[in-house]
Amino acid sequence: NVQVVEIPLMPATYTTSDQRAAAELSGKTITVPAPIYTLIETPADAYQLLAGKGKTNSEASNLKTLVSAMLGGSYVGMGAMLSLAISGNMGGVAVANPGLSKLVFALLFPVNLLLCIQAGRQLFTGNTANMAAAVCEKKATMKNLARSWGLSHLGNLISRVRFAFWGKYCVVWVGGAADFAA
């Protein structure tokens, strides 16, 4: 009779199957760590994922990179317009408690970043991190980095200018939103 006791969160030096085999051979009771499941990556693994994303970006065509960056810039524009339209037009609430309108803005603005992540779009800021990691890990070249950064920045810029134009044309930047933006 071999008894195997599972203890959670104990670091394993051998695999569970190795420990079970050793217990069967010796006939003794041993402690086997329970498997640990997590959605959190170690820093080294997270860095490798970042470098892998940079490699994927470096292999994308010019058109795909530019369109992805333009869509990413559009999401940022939508988030900014949403945040300004709501927090800038809170009227009496903002007068009584000016910090509340800033809090509402801060809570609404990250919606654009969630949209970018969910849709897999490119923002220049994220692209600088993942492309630099890819170059450091020799998964991309400096030429890939310069092309990706340039197209990403251009795509984001086109969308930012487009949203600023349409916001002004559609008279979104008036009243409290204009005051809040200034």
N, CA, C and O of each residue as an XYZ file, in Angstrom:
728
protein
N       0.841     -1.191      0.000
C       0.000      0.000      0.000
C       0.878      1.244      0.000
O       1.599      1.512      0.961
N       0.806      1.988     -1.077
C       1.548      3.237     -1.203
C       0.559      4.366     -1.038
O      -0.480      4.397     -1.697
N       0.886      5.292     -0.157
C       0.014      6.431      0.065
C       0.679      7.675     -0.506
O       1.813      7.999     -0.154
N      -0.038      8.376     -1.398
C       0.471      9.604     -1.993
C      -0.393     10.739     -1.461
O      -1.614     10.720     -1.619
N       0.234     11.723     -0.834
C      -0.471     12.849     -0.251
C      -0.240     14.063     -1.135
O       0.910     14.378     -1.443
N      -1.291     14.754     -1.553
C      -1.154     15.950     -2.385
C      -1.206     17.191     -1.500
O      -2.178     17.402     -0.775
N      -0.173     18.001     -1.561
C      -0.081     19.247     -0.805
C      -0.062     20.395     -1.810
O       0.841     20.447     -2.645
N      -1.026     21.315     -1.762
C      -1.038     22.406     -2.744
C       0.057     23.433     -2.493
O       0.510     23.629     -1.365
N       0.469     24.084     -3.578
C       1.408     25.205     -3.579
C       2.798     24.861     -3.043
O       3.486     25.736     -2.518
N       3.217     23.607     -3.167
C       4.575     23.221     -2.795
C       5.420     23.202     -4.065
O       4.967     22.670     -5.079
N       6.615     23.756     -4.051
C       7.430     23.722     -5.267
C       7.863     22.296     -5.589
O       8.247     21.540     -4.697
N       7.800     21.941     -6.849
C       8.161     20.590     -7.275
C       9.606     20.566     -7.751
O      10.034     21.435     -8.510
N      10.361     19.553     -7.296
C      11.712     19.372     -7.811
C      11.720     18.272     -8.858
O      12.595     18.245     -9.723
N      10.768     17.379     -8.790
C      10.599     16.316     -9.769
C       9.189     16.396    -10.319
O       8.323     17.039     -9.727
N       8.962     15.762    -11.418
C       7.601     15.732    -11.945
C       6.756     14.819    -11.075
O       7.279     13.954    -10.373
N       5.465     15.015    -11.126
C       4.553     14.217    -10.324
C       4.691     12.732    -10.646
O       4.660     11.896     -9.743
N       4.844     12.400    -11.929
C       4.972     10.991    -12.304
C       6.255     10.383    -11.738
O       6.251      9.219    -11.340
N       7.355     11.144    -11.692
C       8.602     10.656    -11.095
C       8.412     10.383     -9.607
O       8.905      9.383     -9.086
N       7.702     11.269     -8.931
C       7.495     11.103     -7.493
C       6.591      9.903     -7.203
O       6.820      9.164     -6.246
N       5.585      9.718     -8.015
C       4.702      8.572     -7.823
C       5.463      7.258     -8.051
O       5.267      6.287     -7.320
N       6.328      7.237     -9.064
C       7.125      6.038     -9.338
C       8.076      5.742     -8.186
O       8.251      4.585     -7.805
N       8.695      6.791     -7.626
C       9.597      6.607     -6.492
C       8.838      6.073     -5.285
O       9.365      5.243     -4.543
N       7.617      6.533     -5.078
C       6.815      6.064     -3.955
C       6.457      4.597     -4.122
O       6.468      3.831     -3.159
N       6.144      4.215     -5.340
C       5.789      2.814     -5.585
C       6.979      1.899     -5.348
O       6.823      0.800     -4.816
N       8.178      2.351     -5.745
C       9.371      1.529     -5.556
C       9.769      1.424     -4.088
O      10.191      0.363     -3.628
N       9.634      2.515     -3.365
C      10.103      2.520     -1.975
C       9.035      2.037     -0.997
O       9.359      1.597      0.106
N       7.777      2.115     -1.389
C       6.700      1.715     -0.487
C       6.455      2.727      0.615
O       5.783      2.411      1.597
N       6.979      3.924      0.480
C       6.839      4.952      1.510
C       5.793      5.981      1.115
O       5.333      6.025     -0.026
N       5.430      6.809      2.091
C       4.535      7.922      1.843
C       5.372      9.119      1.411
O       6.352      9.466      2.070
N       4.992      9.742      0.318
C       5.706     10.936     -0.134
C       4.706     12.068     -0.332
O       3.497     11.848     -0.406
N       5.228     13.260     -0.412
C       4.403     14.437     -0.655
C       4.545     14.826     -2.121
O       5.655     15.026     -2.614
N       3.418     14.931     -2.810
C       3.410     15.309     -4.220
C       2.715     16.658     -4.335
O       1.575     16.801     -3.892
N       3.375     17.646     -4.917
C       2.705     18.945     -5.045
C       1.534     18.864     -6.020
O       1.599     18.194     -7.050
N       0.473     19.560     -5.666
C      -0.669     19.649     -6.575
C      -0.295     20.578     -7.712
O       0.477     21.515     -7.508
N      -0.823     20.344     -8.906
C      -0.501     21.249    -10.016
C      -1.043     22.653     -9.755
O      -2.124     22.821     -9.190
N      -0.286     23.639    -10.169
C      -0.679     25.032     -9.987
C      -1.113     25.583    -11.341
O      -0.349     25.543    -12.305
N      -2.321     26.089    -11.412
C      -2.848     26.664    -12.639
C      -2.997     28.163    -12.448
O      -3.568     28.621    -11.458
N      -2.486     28.913    -13.393
C      -2.586     30.365    -13.300
C      -2.684     30.967    -14.692
O      -2.210     30.386    -15.668
N      -3.293     32.120    -14.770
C      -3.365     32.856    -16.027
C      -2.284     33.930    -16.099
O      -2.160     34.631    -17.103
N      -1.514     34.052    -15.038
C      -0.483     35.077    -14.966
C       0.839     34.483    -15.452
O       1.262     33.422    -14.993
N       1.471     35.169    -16.371
C       2.756     34.728    -16.906
C       3.892     35.205    -16.004
O       3.769     36.224    -15.323
N       4.976     34.476    -16.004
C       6.167     34.949    -15.316
C       6.728     36.122    -16.126
O       6.418     36.243    -17.311
N       7.533     36.977    -15.525
C       8.099     38.091    -16.299
C       8.860     37.629    -17.539
O       8.762     38.259    -18.592
N       9.602     36.558    -17.431
C      10.358     36.066    -18.590
C       9.411     35.589    -19.695
O       9.641     35.859    -20.874
N       8.351     34.883    -19.309
C       7.385     34.405    -20.297
C       6.628     35.566    -20.930
O       6.369     35.560    -22.133
N       6.275     36.561    -20.118
C       5.562     37.730    -20.642
C       6.445     38.473    -21.647
O       5.960     38.942    -22.676
N       7.724     38.576    -21.349
C       8.657     39.235    -22.265
C       8.751     38.467    -23.583
O       8.773     39.073    -24.654
N       8.806     37.138    -23.508
C       8.875     36.330    -24.719
C       7.586     36.453    -25.543
O       7.631     36.453    -26.773
N       6.447     36.557    -24.867
C       5.187     36.784    -25.582
C       5.215     38.138    -26.291
O       4.760     38.264    -27.428
N       5.756     39.147    -25.604
C       5.881     40.484    -26.193
C       6.786     40.448    -27.422
O       6.472     41.057    -28.445
N       7.899     39.740    -27.325
C       8.818     39.616    -28.464
C       8.156     38.845    -29.606
O       8.378     39.157    -30.776
N       7.350     37.846    -29.272
C       6.626     37.100    -30.295
C       5.610     37.961    -31.022
O       5.433     37.836    -32.234
N       4.936     38.843    -30.277
C       3.998     39.783    -30.899
C       4.752     40.730    -31.819
O       4.263     41.071    -32.896
N       5.938     41.156    -31.404
C       6.773     42.003    -32.259
C       7.182     41.285    -33.526
O       7.211     41.891    -34.597
N       7.498     40.007    -33.423
C       7.848     39.223    -34.614
C       6.659     39.159    -35.570
O       6.814     39.315    -36.781
N       5.469     38.926    -35.011
C       4.258     38.887    -35.838
C       4.032     40.229    -36.523
O       3.697     40.274    -37.706
N       4.213     41.325    -35.781
C       4.060     42.660    -36.377
C       5.091     42.901    -37.467
O       4.788     43.529    -38.481
N       6.305     42.406    -37.265
C       7.360     42.644    -38.264
C       7.091     41.887    -39.559
O       7.574     42.282    -40.620
N       6.327     40.808    -39.481
C       6.021     40.007    -40.666
C       4.762     40.473    -41.396
O       4.476     40.003    -42.497
N       4.009     41.393    -40.790
C       2.774     41.884    -41.409
C       3.102     42.770    -42.613
O       4.137     43.434    -42.652
N       2.195     42.764    -43.591
C       2.401     43.600    -44.781
C       2.251     45.079    -44.418
O       1.708     45.422    -43.368
N       2.739     45.941    -45.299
C       2.610     47.386    -45.079
C       1.151     47.797    -44.962
O       0.796     48.580    -44.081
N       0.302     47.274    -45.843
C      -1.107     47.637    -45.827
C      -1.783     47.183    -44.537
O      -2.549     47.936    -43.935
N      -1.501     45.958    -44.115
C      -2.109     45.448    -42.879
C      -1.666     46.277    -41.672
O      -2.480     46.606    -40.809
N      -0.396     46.607    -41.614
C       0.116     47.408    -40.507
C      -0.521     48.791    -40.495
O      -0.938     49.275    -39.443
N      -0.597     49.424    -41.651
C      -1.175     50.766    -41.730
C      -2.659     50.761    -41.361
O      -3.105     51.609    -40.589
N      -3.421     49.821    -41.901
C      -4.857     49.750    -41.603
C      -5.080     49.432    -40.127
O      -5.957     50.017    -39.491
N      -4.295     48.514    -39.584
C      -4.420     48.168    -38.168
C      -4.114     49.376    -37.285
O      -4.778     49.593    -36.271
N      -3.121     50.152    -37.665
C      -2.770     51.358    -36.905
C      -3.845     52.438    -37.055
O      -4.137     53.157    -36.100
N      -4.429     52.552    -38.243
C      -5.505     53.531    -38.431
C      -6.724     53.152    -37.585
O      -7.361     54.025    -36.996
N      -7.046     51.882    -37.523
C      -8.169     51.443    -36.689
C      -7.856     51.652    -35.213
O      -8.728     52.053    -34.442
N      -6.609     51.380    -34.817
C      -6.213     51.642    -33.433
C      -6.352     53.109    -33.086
O      -6.851     53.450    -32.013
N      -5.915     53.984    -33.983
C      -6.070     55.426    -33.771
C      -7.534     55.834    -33.716
O      -7.900     56.741    -32.968
N      -8.374     55.167    -34.507
C      -9.809     55.456    -34.470
C     -10.415     55.094    -33.120
O     -11.257     55.823    -32.596
N      -9.983     53.965    -32.558
C     -10.487     53.581    -31.235
C     -10.086     54.604    -30.178
O     -10.872     54.923    -29.286
N      -8.870     55.113    -30.280
C      -8.431     56.149    -29.333
C      -9.278     57.407    -29.517
O      -9.680     58.038    -28.539
N      -9.549     57.771    -30.778
C     -10.404     58.928    -31.042
C     -11.807     58.741    -30.483
O     -12.376     59.664    -29.901
N     -12.365     57.545    -30.660
C     -13.709     57.279    -30.110
C     -13.709     57.363    -28.595
O     -14.629     57.923    -27.999
N     -12.675     56.804    -27.971
C     -12.581     56.871    -26.509
C     -12.444     58.296    -26.015
O     -13.038     58.666    -25.002
N     -11.665     59.099    -26.725
C     -11.495     60.507    -26.338
C     -12.797     61.274    -26.499
O     -13.178     62.058    -25.630
N     -13.482     61.044    -27.622
C     -14.756     61.748    -27.833
C     -15.792     61.333    -26.793
O     -16.513     62.182    -26.269
N     -15.873     60.063    -26.493
C     -16.802     59.583    -25.467
C     -16.485     60.222    -24.127
O     -17.377     60.732    -23.449
N     -15.223     60.195    -23.748
C     -14.805     60.749    -22.456
C     -15.081     62.239    -22.367
O     -15.614     62.718    -21.365
N     -14.719     62.976    -23.415
C     -14.939     64.427    -23.402
C     -16.421     64.779    -23.449
O     -16.867     65.680    -22.739
N     -17.184     64.078    -24.275
C     -18.606     64.394    -24.407
C     -19.348     64.190    -23.091
O     -20.222     64.985    -22.745
N     -19.014     63.146    -22.362
C     -19.727     62.877    -21.111
C     -19.166     63.700    -19.964
O     -19.912     64.418    -19.297
N     -17.864     63.607    -19.724
C     -17.295     64.306    -18.568
C     -17.295     65.815    -18.750
O     -17.396     66.551    -17.769
N     -17.184     66.289    -19.978
C     -17.178     67.729    -20.210
C     -18.553     68.357    -20.121
O     -18.660     69.573    -19.961
N     -19.600     67.570    -20.221
C     -20.965     68.114    -20.187
C     -21.730     67.654    -18.958
O     -22.944     67.456    -19.015
N     -21.028     67.486    -17.856
C     -21.691     67.082    -16.620
C     -22.346     68.256    -15.906
O     -23.030     68.079    -14.899
N     -22.131     69.442    -16.432
C     -22.826     70.626    -15.930
C     -22.679     70.886    -14.446
O     -21.567     71.010    -13.934
N     -23.824     70.968    -13.748
C     -23.847     71.306    -12.326
C     -23.090     70.322    -11.459
O     -22.542     70.700    -10.424
N     -23.052     69.085    -11.863
C     -22.315     68.078    -11.088
C     -20.837     68.445    -11.048
O     -20.194     68.345    -10.003
N     -20.304     68.871    -12.189
C     -18.886     69.226    -12.265
C     -18.584     70.496    -11.469
O     -17.492     70.641    -10.920
N     -19.548     71.414    -11.409
C     -19.341     72.647    -10.647
C     -19.290     72.337     -9.158
O     -18.442     72.856     -8.432
N     -20.202     71.491     -8.714
C     -20.255     71.139     -7.295
C     -19.061     70.270     -6.879
O     -18.572     70.377     -5.754
N     -18.604     69.424     -7.780
C     -17.503     68.515     -7.474
C     -16.633     68.345     -8.715
O     -16.826     67.399     -9.478
N     -15.673     69.253     -8.928
C     -14.858     69.208    -10.151
C     -14.040     67.922    -10.296
O     -13.721     67.520    -11.415
N     -13.707     67.295     -9.214
C     -12.947     66.059     -9.289
C     -13.748     64.908     -9.883
O     -13.182     63.977    -10.457
N     -15.077     64.979     -9.740
C     -15.921     63.905    -10.252
C     -15.873     63.822    -11.780
O     -15.832     62.730    -12.347
N     -15.879     64.982    -12.440
C     -15.823     64.954    -13.914
C     -14.482     64.400    -14.394
O     -14.426     63.716    -15.416
N     -13.413     64.687    -13.673
C     -12.107     64.140    -14.032
C     -12.063     62.636    -13.783
O     -11.439     61.894    -14.542
N     -12.722     62.194    -12.727
C     -12.798     60.757    -12.459
C     -13.590     60.042    -13.553
O     -13.187     58.972    -14.009
N     -14.702     60.621    -13.971
C     -15.508     60.035    -15.043
C     -14.677     59.948    -16.319
O     -14.715     58.930    -17.009
N     -13.931     60.998    -16.639
C     -13.060     60.967    -17.813
C     -12.047     59.824    -17.688
O     -11.838     59.060    -18.631
N     -11.428     59.721    -16.519
C     -10.405     58.691    -16.308
C     -10.991     57.282    -16.374
O     -10.296     56.346    -16.769
N     -12.238     57.122    -15.999
C     -12.872     55.807    -16.074
C     -13.315     55.458    -17.488
O     -13.327     54.284    -17.860
N     -13.677     56.456    -18.277
C     -14.172     56.201    -19.626
C     -13.061     56.072    -20.668
O     -13.191     55.291    -21.610
N     -11.989     56.814    -20.516
C     -10.954     56.839    -21.552
C     -10.328     55.473    -21.835
O     -10.061     55.175    -22.999
N     -10.080     54.631    -20.835
C      -9.469     53.329    -21.130
C     -10.325     52.405    -21.996
O      -9.843     51.362    -22.440
N     -11.573     52.764    -22.241
C     -12.409     51.956    -23.126
C     -11.723     51.781    -24.482
O     -11.785     50.704    -25.076
N     -11.068     52.841    -24.973
C     -10.402     52.734    -26.274
C      -9.260     51.730    -26.243
O      -9.027     51.032    -27.230
N      -8.549     51.646    -25.133
C      -7.448     50.692    -25.046
C      -7.979     49.261    -25.028
O      -7.379     48.364    -25.621
N      -9.098     49.054    -24.352
C      -9.720     47.728    -24.358
C     -10.185     47.348    -25.758
O     -10.053     46.195    -26.169
N     -10.729     48.320    -26.489
C     -11.140     48.059    -27.871
C      -9.939     47.654    -28.726
O     -10.026     46.722    -29.526
N      -8.833     48.349    -28.555
C      -7.617     48.031    -29.324
C      -7.114     46.626    -29.008
O      -6.739     45.880    -29.913
N      -7.105     46.267    -27.739
C      -6.621     44.938    -27.344
C      -7.550     43.859    -27.874
O      -7.094     42.864    -28.437
N      -8.849     44.052    -27.696
C      -9.822     43.057    -28.138
C      -9.785     42.864    -29.653
O      -9.912     41.741    -30.141
N      -9.613     43.938    -30.383
C      -9.631     43.862    -31.843
C      -8.249     43.558    -32.430
O      -8.125     43.317    -33.631
N      -7.216     43.568    -31.592
C      -5.872     43.278    -32.072
C      -5.286     44.381    -32.931
O      -4.516     44.101    -33.850
N      -5.630     45.619    -32.654
C      -5.146     46.748    -33.447
C      -3.849     47.289    -32.873
O      -3.475     46.971    -31.744
N      -3.166     48.109    -33.662
C      -1.863     48.615    -33.254
C      -1.924     50.073    -32.826
O      -2.517     50.919    -33.495
N      -1.302     50.332    -31.708
C      -1.027     51.703    -31.282
C       0.491     51.855    -31.257
O       1.216     50.908    -30.953
N       0.950     53.035    -31.575
C       2.392     53.267    -31.635
C       3.060     52.929    -30.304
O       4.150     52.357    -30.286
N       2.412     53.278    -29.190
C       3.023     53.046    -27.879
C       3.274     51.564    -27.630
O       4.356     51.186    -27.181
N       2.288     50.726    -27.916
C       2.485     49.288    -27.735
C       3.462     48.714    -28.734
O       4.217     47.791    -28.426
N       3.442     49.268    -29.933
C       4.330     48.799    -30.982
C       5.792     49.079    -30.643
O       6.674     48.298    -31.002
N       6.048     50.182    -29.958
C       7.439     50.469    -29.572
C       7.954     49.399    -28.618
O       9.117     49.004    -28.699
N       7.110     48.934    -27.728
C       7.542     47.912    -26.768
C       7.756     46.563    -27.442
O       8.811     45.949    -27.279
N       6.757     46.095    -28.204
C       6.895     44.742    -28.735
C       7.925     44.654    -29.865
O       8.594     43.629    -30.002
N       8.064     45.694    -30.665
C       9.078     45.652    -31.728
C      10.487     45.734    -31.140
O      11.395     45.064    -31.630
N      10.679     46.538    -30.105
C      11.995     46.628    -29.466
C      12.381     45.279    -28.859
O      13.530     44.852    -28.964
N      11.419     44.614    -28.227
C      11.693     43.289    -27.654
C      12.041     42.290    -28.756
O      12.945     41.472    -28.591
N      11.323     42.356    -29.881
C      11.593     41.442    -30.998
C      12.998     41.664    -31.556
O      13.687     40.702    -31.895
N      13.426     42.915    -31.653
C      14.775     43.207    -32.148
C      15.818     42.712    -31.144
O      16.825     42.125    -31.540
N      15.588     42.941    -29.861
C      16.538     42.469    -28.838
C      16.666     40.956    -28.841
O      17.739     40.420    -28.563
N      15.582     40.266    -29.153
C      15.603     38.798    -29.187
C      15.960     38.259    -30.569
O      15.894     37.053    -30.806
N      16.335     39.149    -31.469
C      16.720     38.787    -32.844
C      15.598     38.075    -33.606
O      15.848     37.209    -34.445
N      14.362     38.460    -33.293
C      13.200     37.942    -34.009
C      12.758     38.920    -35.095
O      11.886     38.600    -35.904
N      13.354     40.102    -35.113
C      13.068     41.120    -36.124
C      14.339     41.936    -36.329
O      15.230     41.952    -35.480
N      14.402     42.605    -37.464
C      15.574     43.428    -37.773
C      15.268     44.895    -37.489
O      14.120     45.266    -37.247
N      16.297     45.712    -37.521
C      16.110     47.158    -37.337
C      15.269     47.731    -38.480
O      14.496     48.668    -38.281
N      15.425     47.168    -39.664
C      14.620     47.610    -40.806
C      13.135     47.328    -40.543
O      12.284     48.174    -40.818
N      12.826     46.129    -40.008
C      11.448     45.805    -39.641
C      10.922     46.768    -38.589
O       9.781     47.226    -38.658
N      11.778     47.067    -37.610
C      11.388     47.976    -36.526
C      11.050     49.357    -37.087
O      10.001     49.915    -36.765
N      11.919     49.906    -37.914
C      11.691     51.248    -38.467
C      10.420     51.273    -39.332
O       9.637     52.220    -39.259
N      10.222     50.240    -40.140
C       9.025     50.177    -40.987
C       7.758     50.092    -40.140
O       6.785     50.803    -40.390
N       7.779     49.225    -39.146
C       6.599     49.038    -38.301
C       6.294     50.295    -37.482
O       5.139     50.711    -37.384
N       7.331     50.895    -36.896
C       7.116     52.123    -36.121
C       6.607     53.246    -37.009
O       5.682     53.964    -36.629
N       7.196     53.405    -38.182
C       6.774     54.473    -39.090
C       5.333     54.305    -39.538
O       4.559     55.261    -39.503
N       4.962     53.095    -39.961
C       3.587     52.857    -40.414
C       2.593     52.960    -39.260
O       1.485     53.469    -39.431
N       2.991     52.478    -38.096
C       2.114     52.553    -36.932
C       1.863     54.006    -36.527
O       0.729     54.394    -36.246
N       2.919     54.795    -36.500
C       2.773     56.202    -36.133
C       1.946     56.942    -37.188
O       1.081     57.745    -36.841
N       2.202     56.683    -38.453
C       1.453     57.330    -39.527
C      -0.029     56.972    -39.455
O      -0.884     57.851    -39.566
N      -0.341     55.688    -39.270
C      -1.736     55.262    -39.173
C      -2.450     55.885    -37.992
O      -3.586     56.340    -38.121
N      -1.789     55.911    -36.832
C      -2.382     56.558    -35.656
C      -2.585     58.050    -35.899
O      -3.616     58.601    -35.513
N      -1.617     58.711    -36.533
C      -1.709     60.141    -36.819
C      -2.872     60.435    -37.761
O      -3.633     61.374    -37.525
N      -3.019     59.651    -38.820
C      -4.127     59.859    -39.768
C      -5.457     59.795    -39.041
O      -6.325     60.638    -39.269
N      -5.630     58.825    -38.185
C      -6.903     58.689    -37.466
C      -7.113     59.793    -36.441
O      -8.237     60.266    -36.268
N      -6.062     60.208    -35.765
C      -6.207     61.302    -34.785
C      -6.643     62.585    -35.477
O      -7.535     63.283    -34.997
N      -6.009     62.896    -36.611
C      -6.363     64.104    -37.362
C      -7.790     63.992    -37.887
O      -8.549     64.961    -37.847
N      -8.152     62.818    -38.376
C      -9.508     62.603    -38.888
C     -10.556     62.794    -37.785
O     -11.585     63.428    -38.016
N     -10.303     62.259    -36.608
C     -11.265     62.426    -35.512
C     -11.329     63.869    -35.038
O     -12.406     64.358    -34.697
N     -10.196     64.557    -35.011
C     -10.214     65.967    -34.624
C     -11.031     66.775    -35.633
O     -11.816     67.641    -35.249
N     -10.846     66.490    -36.921
C     -11.613     67.186    -37.953
C     -13.106     66.918    -37.803
O     -13.907     67.853    -37.789
N     -13.482     65.652    -37.691
C     -14.906     65.315    -37.602
C     -15.517     65.801    -36.291
O     -16.695     66.157    -36.261
N     -14.748     65.824    -35.220
C     -15.249     66.371    -33.964
C     -15.548     67.856    -34.084
O     -16.559     68.335    -33.571
N     -14.665     68.586    -34.762
C     -14.897     70.018    -34.975
C     -16.035     70.233    -35.964
O     -16.881     71.101    -35.748
N     -16.072     69.457    -37.042
C     -17.103     69.601    -38.066
C     -18.498     69.293    -37.504
O     -19.471     69.966    -37.840
N     -18.582     68.284    -36.660
C     -19.879     67.895    -36.082
C     -20.198     68.668    -34.807
O     -21.174     68.353    -34.126
N     -19.407     69.652    -34.479
C     -19.595     70.550    -33.342
C     -19.660     69.763    -32.023
O     -20.510     70.014    -31.169
N     -18.736     68.808    -31.888
C     -18.641     68.055    -30.640
C     -17.855     68.858    -29.609
O     -18.103     68.751    -28.408
N     -16.895     69.669    -30.091
C     -16.014     70.395    -29.181
C     -16.594     71.765    -28.825
O     -15.962     72.790    -29.078
N     -17.759     71.785    -28.255
C     -18.373     73.038    -27.796
C     -18.815     72.864    -26.357
O     -18.856     71.749    -25.836
N     -19.145     73.971    -25.724
C     -19.668     73.926    -24.369
C     -18.680     73.344    -23.377
O     -17.488     73.651    -23.391
N     -19.220     72.488    -22.513
C     -18.400     71.895    -21.456
C     -17.282     71.019    -21.990
O     -16.202     70.967    -21.402
N     -17.529     70.318    -23.117
C     -16.483     69.460    -23.680
C     -15.283     70.290    -24.144
O     -14.134     69.890    -23.953
N     -15.559     71.454    -24.758
C     -14.472     72.331    -25.206
C     -13.711     72.891    -24.000
O     -12.481     72.956    -24.018
N     -14.434     73.293    -22.959
C     -13.781     73.798    -21.760
C     -12.942     72.721    -21.088
O     -11.829     72.986    -20.633
N     -13.478     71.510    -21.027
C     -12.781     70.404    -20.382
C     -11.528     70.030    -21.184
O     -10.492     69.709    -20.601
N     -11.618     70.071    -22.512
C     -10.474     69.717    -23.357
C      -9.372     70.757    -23.284
O      -8.200     70.429    -23.466
N      -9.724     71.995    -23.022
C      -8.730     73.065    -22.969
C      -8.005     73.034    -21.679
O      -7.124     73.861    -21.446
